[in-house]
Amino acid sequence: MRDLLLVGFLFVAIYYSFKRPYIGVAAWAWIALMAPAEWAFGFSQTFRLNLTIVVVTALAYLFASRKPAFQMNALGFWVLAFGLWTLVTTAASLNSDPAWVWSYWTQFLKILLLFFFVTLTISKRLHIDTLVWALVLAISAYAGMEAVKFVLSGGSHMIRGRPGIIADRNDLAVAINMCIPLVIYLIQTTQHKWLKLGLMGLLFLNVLSVIGTYSRGGFIGLTVLAFAFWLRSRHKVVLAIGALLFLPLLYESTPDDWQERQATVSTAAEEDGSFIGRIWAWKVSTLIALDYPLTGGGFRAVTEPHLWNYYAPYTPEFSPLESPPIPEHIKPKAAHNIYFQVLGDHGFIGLGIFLLFLALGLFGTIKNARLGRQQEEDSWYRQLASALTLSMVGFGITGANVSLAYFDLLYAILGIIAVMSMRREQLLPACDTGVRTRSRPRLRRG
C-alpha cells in the first residue's frame, strides 16, 4: 500500500511540477528531507524519486513561458563560490577512495542545485509559503509522530531519525529546532481556525520531540529559541511567571535517564566519552587544516582511517584543551561540529567562505525583518524574516554539536532568504529601498 501511495504521489508531483516549477522545488525539498522511499518495502524503493523530481523541475523551468528574471545577490555568489571550492578540494582530496569522494560531491551538488532552483523559481508569497509547508511537513510532521510515541511510552521511547538523510538523533534535534520558527510563522499567518489549532498542537509536539531525542545540544538549542521568543514577546512578565511555575514540574515529570544526561552538560569534558571523542575529532580536523591550509583533506577527511591514525598521536597536548590519548582501537569519529567539519574538509579558505555566506544569510534576514516592520508590524514578510533569523541562529548554535554543514534544510532556508532580498520590491511593493523618483507636478487650474 505504501508503494502505491508513493507512486501516486510521484505522478501527481510530476504533473504539477510541469505546470508550476515552484511546486517541483517544494516536492524536491520534501523528498530530500523526508526520504519517503525508506518508508516503503516493495518495488518503489528502487525509484529515483529525488532525481526524477529534479529533472522534471529543471525541464519545467527551462520551458516555462513566464519565469522570474535571473538574479544573483552576494549570498548566492558566495554559496556558488563554496560549491566551486568544494570541487577544488574534492580534486585534491586525501581520501583513499576517490570514487567515493566524487560521489559525495555529486550529492552535495544536488543540495546546491536546490538552493539555486529556489532562487530561480520562487517570486511570490504563495511560492514561499508552499516551500515552507513542504519543509514543515517533512521535519515537523515526523517529529510530531515521534513525540506521540514518546508520550505514550511514558518517556522511554528515544526519538531518532529515519534511515535516509536524517538518521542521527542529534541531527534530527537540530532540524526540528530549525523548523520550530517556521511552524510559528504558519500559526501567525494561517487564517483557518482548525488548521491554526492543528499547527499549535504540532508546535507543542515538536518541543516534546526535541526533549525526546535526549540530545543535549538539541535541548540547548531549544532553550535558546525559547529565550529569543521571550525577548520578542509582548507578554514577557506573564510568560516568565508561567515558566517559573510550570518548568520545574515539567522537568520532574521527565524520565530519570533524560535528567541524568542533561545533568552531564557541565561535566562532559571530564566524564563523557562521547564529548571526548568530539574533542579528538576537532583536534584532528584542525591538524589536517594546518598541514593543508588551502584545500583541507576533502569531504569527511576526519573519518579517513589513515588520516585519523596519522594525527592521533599529536592530539593529547594540541591546543589549550588537553585530552587523553586516542586508544588504538578507537575508530575515526565524525567532526560533530559544522565549523571543524568544513575546516578539516576544505581548509581555511573553505571555512572562510562558509562563515561568510552564513553571516550574509543571517544579516540579510535581519534586514528583511526590519524593512517588513517599517511597512506593517504584523506583515507576513516580517514574520517570516524573523522566523528565518531564529532558524539561522539555531543552526549556528546547535551546529557546534553536529556534522550538518551540507544539510538540505540549511540551503533551502538560505534560498528563501536570498529570494526575499532579491525580490523585496515585488514581495513588499511599498518597500522603501532608498531610491527616490521625481514626483509628477500638479496641474494648475487656469
C-alpha positions in Angstrom: 0.0 0.0 0.0 2.8 2.4 0.8 4.4 1.7 -2.5 1.2 2.5 -4.4 0.8 5.8 -2.4 4.4 6.7 -3.2 4.0 6.0 -6.9 0.7 8.0 -6.9 2.5 10.9 -5.2 5.3 10.8 -7.8 2.9 11.1 -10.7 0.9 13.9 -9.1 4.2 15.7 -8.3 5.4 15.3 -11.8 2.2 16.6 -13.3 2.0 19.8 -11.1 5.8 20.3 -11.3 5.5 20.7 -15.1 2.7 23.2 -14.7 4.3 25.1 -11.8 8.1 24.8 -11.3 7.8 26.1 -7.7 5.7 23.1 -6.8 8.6 20.9 -8.1 11.0 22.7 -5.8 8.7 22.1 -2.8 8.4 18.4 -3.7 12.2 18.3 -4.2 12.8 19.7 -0.7 10.2 17.4 0.9 11.7 14.2 -0.8 15.2 15.2 0.1 14.4 15.7 3.8 11.7 13.0 4.2 13.4 10.2 2.2 9.9 8.7 1.6 11.4 5.6 -0.3 12.8 4.5 3.1 9.2 4.1 4.3 8.2 1.7 1.6 9.0 -2.0 1.5 8.5 -3.0 -2.1 9.2 -2.0 -5.7 9.1 1.8 -5.1 12.4 1.6 -3.1 14.2 1.3 -6.4 12.7 4.5 -7.7 14.9 7.6 -8.0 12.3 9.9 -6.6 14.6 12.8 -5.9 16.4 12.6 -9.3 13.1 12.3 -11.1 11.7 15.5 -9.5 15.0 17.3 -10.0 14.9 16.5 -13.8 11.2 17.4 -14.1 11.7 20.7 -12.2 14.6 21.7 -14.4 12.8 20.9 -17.6 9.7 22.8 -16.4 11.8 25.8 -15.6 13.6 25.7 -18.9 10.3 25.5 -20.9 8.3 27.8 -18.7 6.9 30.8 -20.6 6.8 33.0 -17.5 9.6 32.8 -15.0 11.4 35.3 -12.8 14.3 37.1 -14.3 17.7 35.6 -13.4 19.2 37.3 -10.3 22.1 36.7 -8.0 23.0 38.6 -4.9 26.0 38.4 -2.6 24.5 35.4 -0.8 24.0 33.4 -4.0 27.5 34.4 -5.2 29.2 33.0 -2.1 27.2 29.9 -2.0 28.3 29.3 -5.6 31.9 30.1 -4.6 31.6 27.5 -1.8 30.4 24.9 -4.3 33.2 25.6 -6.7 35.8 25.5 -3.9 34.5 22.1 -2.8 35.1 21.0 -6.4 38.7 22.0 -5.9 39.1 20.3 -2.6 37.5 17.1 -3.9 40.0 17.0 -6.8 42.8 17.4 -4.1 41.2 15.1 -1.6 43.3 12.9 0.7 40.7 10.2 0.8 41.9 6.7 -0.2 38.8 6.1 -2.3 38.5 8.9 -4.9 35.3 7.4 -6.4 33.5 7.7 -3.0 34.6 11.4 -2.6 33.3 12.3 -6.1 30.1 10.5 -5.3 29.8 12.6 -2.1 30.4 15.8 -4.0 27.7 14.8 -6.5 25.3 14.5 -3.6 26.3 18.0 -2.4 25.9 19.4 -5.9 22.2 18.4 -5.7 21.9 20.3 -2.5 23.4 23.4 -4.1 21.1 23.0 -7.1 18.2 23.0 -4.6 19.4 26.4 -3.4 19.7 27.9 -6.9 16.3 26.5 -8.1 14.7 28.1 -5.1 16.1 31.4 -6.2 15.2 30.8 -9.8 11.6 29.7 -9.5 10.2 31.5 -6.4 8.9 35.0 -6.8 5.6 35.3 -4.8 4.4 34.8 -1.3 2.4 31.7 -2.5 5.6 30.1 -3.7 7.4 30.8 -0.5 4.6 29.5 1.7 4.4 26.3 -0.4 8.1 25.6 0.2 7.7 26.4 3.9 4.8 24.0 4.2 7.0 21.3 2.5 9.8 21.8 5.0 7.4 21.7 7.9 5.6 18.6 6.6 9.0 16.8 6.1 10.6 17.6 9.5 8.0 18.8 11.9 5.3 16.3 10.9 7.7 13.4 11.5 8.8 14.9 14.8 5.2 15.2 15.9 4.5 11.5 15.2 7.6 10.5 17.2 6.5 12.8 20.0 3.2 10.9 20.3 5.2 7.7 20.8 7.4 9.4 23.4 4.3 10.5 25.4 2.5 7.1 25.1 5.7 5.3 26.2 5.9 7.5 29.3 9.2 9.0 28.0 11.0 5.7 27.5 10.9 6.0 23.7 14.1 7.7 22.5 13.3 9.6 19.3 15.7 9.0 16.4 15.6 9.9 12.7 14.7 7.5 9.9 17.2 5.9 7.6 18.0 8.2 4.7 19.1 11.8 5.3 18.4 12.4 9.0 19.2 9.3 11.0 21.2 10.6 13.9 19.1 11.9 16.9 21.3 14.9 17.4 20.9 15.8 13.7 17.2 15.4 14.0 17.1 17.7 17.1 18.9 20.4 15.1 16.5 20.0 12.2 13.4 20.2 14.5 14.8 23.4 16.1 15.3 25.0 12.7 11.7 24.2 11.8 10.0 25.3 15.0 10.2 29.0 14.0 8.6 28.1 10.6 5.7 26.3 12.4 5.2 29.5 14.4 5.2 31.6 11.2 2.5 29.4 9.8 0.5 29.8 13.0 0.8 33.6 12.8 -0.3 33.8 9.1 -2.8 30.9 8.8 -6.4 32.1 8.8 -8.2 28.8 9.0 -9.2 28.2 12.7 -8.8 24.4 12.8 -5.6 24.5 10.8 -4.2 27.0 13.2 -5.1 24.8 16.2 -3.5 21.8 14.5 -0.3 23.8 14.0 -0.3 24.8 17.7 -0.6 21.1 18.6 2.3 20.4 16.2 4.4 23.1 17.8 3.9 21.5 21.2 4.7 18.1 19.9 7.9 19.4 18.3 9.1 20.8 21.6 8.5 17.4 23.2 10.3 15.7 20.3 13.4 17.7 20.9 13.3 16.6 24.5 12.6 13.0 23.4 15.8 12.9 21.3 17.8 13.1 24.6 20.2 15.4 22.7 21.9 17.8 25.0 22.8 20.1 22.1 19.2 20.0 20.9 17.9 20.9 24.3 20.4 23.8 24.5 19.2 25.0 21.1 15.5 24.7 22.2 16.4 26.8 25.3 18.0 29.5 23.1 14.9 29.5 20.9 12.6 29.9 23.9 14.7 32.8 25.2 14.6 34.5 21.8 10.9 34.2 21.5 10.5 35.5 25.1 12.6 38.6 24.2 10.3 39.3 21.2 7.1 38.7 23.1 4.8 41.5 24.3 3.9 39.4 27.4 7.3 38.9 29.0 6.0 39.1 32.6 3.2 36.6 32.1 5.5 34.1 30.2 8.2 34.5 32.9 5.8 33.7 35.7 4.4 30.7 33.8 7.9 29.4 33.1 8.8 29.7 36.8 5.6 27.8 37.8 5.5 25.1 35.2 9.0 24.3 34.1 10.1 22.7 37.4 7.0 20.5 37.2 7.7 19.5 33.6 11.4 18.8 34.5 10.3 16.5 37.3 8.0 14.6 35.0 10.8 13.7 32.6 12.5 10.3 32.7 15.4 9.8 35.1 17.7 8.9 32.2 16.9 12.1 30.5 17.6 14.2 33.6 20.9 12.4 34.2 22.0 13.0 30.6 21.2 16.7 30.7 23.0 17.0 34.1 26.3 15.9 32.4 26.5 19.1 30.3 28.7 20.9 32.8 31.0 17.8 33.3 31.0 16.5 29.8 34.7 17.3 29.2 35.8 15.2 32.1 33.3 12.4 32.2 31.5 11.9 28.9 33.3 9.6 26.4 31.2 10.9 23.5 32.3 14.5 24.2 35.9 13.5 24.5 35.5 11.8 21.1 34.3 15.1 19.7 37.4 16.8 21.1 39.6 14.3 19.3 37.7 14.8 16.1 38.0 18.6 16.4 41.8 18.4 17.0 42.3 16.0 14.1 40.3 18.3 11.8 42.4 21.3 12.9 45.6 19.4 12.4 44.6 18.4 8.9 43.8 22.0 8.1 47.1 23.3 9.5 49.0 20.9 7.2 46.8 21.6 4.2 45.5 25.1 4.9 44.2 25.8 1.4 42.2 22.6 0.5 42.0 20.6 3.7 41.5 16.9 3.3 38.4 16.7 1.2 34.9 15.6 2.2 34.8 13.7 5.5 38.5 13.9 5.9 38.4 13.3 9.7 36.8 9.9 9.2 39.5 8.7 6.8 41.4 6.0 8.8 44.9 6.8 7.6 44.5 10.5 8.4 43.0 9.7 11.8 45.8 7.3 12.7 48.5 9.7 11.5 47.3 12.6 13.6 46.1 10.7 16.6 49.4 10.7 18.5 49.6 14.6 18.3 46.2 15.3 19.8 46.8 15.0 23.6 48.7 18.2 24.0 47.5 20.0 20.9 45.5 23.2 21.6 44.9 24.7 25.0 42.4 22.0 25.8 44.2 18.8 26.8 42.7 15.4 26.1 43.6 11.8 26.9 45.5 9.9 24.2 43.3 8.2 21.5 43.4 4.5 22.0 44.4 2.4 19.0 41.1 0.5 18.9 39.1 3.7 18.6 37.6 4.2 15.1 37.6 7.6 13.4 34.9 10.0 14.7 32.8 12.3 12.7 33.6 16.0 13.2 30.3 16.7 15.2 30.8 20.4 14.6 29.9 22.2 11.4 32.8 24.6 11.7 35.5 22.0 12.3 33.8 19.8 9.7 34.3 22.5 7.0 37.8 23.4 8.3 39.0 19.8 8.0 37.2 19.1 4.7 38.0 22.3 2.8 40.8 24.2 4.7 40.7 27.8 5.9 39.5 29.2 2.6 36.5 26.9 2.6 35.7 27.7 6.2 36.0 31.5 5.5 33.5 31.2 2.6 31.2 29.0 4.7 31.2 31.6 7.5 30.7 34.4 5.1 27.5 33.1 3.5 26.1 32.1 6.9 26.7 35.7 8.1 25.2 37.1 4.9 22.1 34.9 5.4 21.7 35.9 9.0 22.2 39.7 8.5 20.1 39.6 5.3 17.1 38.1 7.1 17.5 40.6 10.0 17.4 43.4 7.4 14.3 41.9 5.8 12.6 41.8 9.2 13.4 45.4 9.8 12.1 46.5 6.4 9.0 44.5 6.9 8.4 46.1 10.2 8.6 49.5 8.6 5.6 48.6 6.4 3.4 46.8 8.8 4.1 45.5 12.3 2.4 42.1 11.7 3.2 41.7 8.0 3.8 38.1 6.7 7.2 39.3 5.3 8.4 40.5 8.7 7.1 37.4 10.5 8.8 35.1 8.0 12.1 37.0 8.2 12.0 36.8 12.0 11.4 33.1 11.8 14.2 32.6 9.4 16.5 34.6 11.7 15.8 32.3 14.5 16.3 29.2 12.3 19.7 30.5 11.3 20.6 31.3 14.9 19.5 27.9 16.0 21.6 26.2 13.3 24.6 28.3 14.1 24.5 27.4 17.8 23.4 23.8 17.7 25.6 23.2 14.7 28.5 23.1 17.1 27.3 19.6 18.1 26.6 18.0 14.7 28.1 17.4 11.3 25.5 19.2 9.2 27.4 21.7 7.1 25.9 20.2 3.9 22.3 19.9 5.1 19.5 20.3 2.6 17.3 22.3 5.1 20.0 24.9 5.6 20.4 25.6 1.9 16.6 25.7 1.3 16.3 28.3 4.1 19.2 30.3 2.6 17.4 30.1 -0.8 14.3 31.7 0.8 16.4 34.4 2.4 18.0 35.2 -1.0 14.6 35.4 -2.7 13.3 37.7 0.0 16.2 40.0 -0.5 16.4 39.9 -4.3 12.7 40.3 -4.9 11.9 42.6 -2.0 10.1 45.2 -4.1 7.9 42.5 -5.7 7.1 40.9 -2.3 6.8 44.2 -0.5 5.5 46.7 -3.1 5.6 49.6 -0.6 9.1 48.9 0.5 11.4 52.0 0.7 14.7 50.9 -0.9 16.2 54.4 -0.7 15.5 55.2 -4.4 13.6 58.4 -5.0 11.5 59.1 -8.1 10.6 62.5 -9.3 7.1 63.4 -8.4 4.6 64.4 -11.1 3.9 68.2 -11.0 0.3 69.1 -10.2 -1.8 70.7 -12.9 -2.9 74.2 -12.1 -6.3 75.4 -12.9 -6.4 78.1 -15.3 
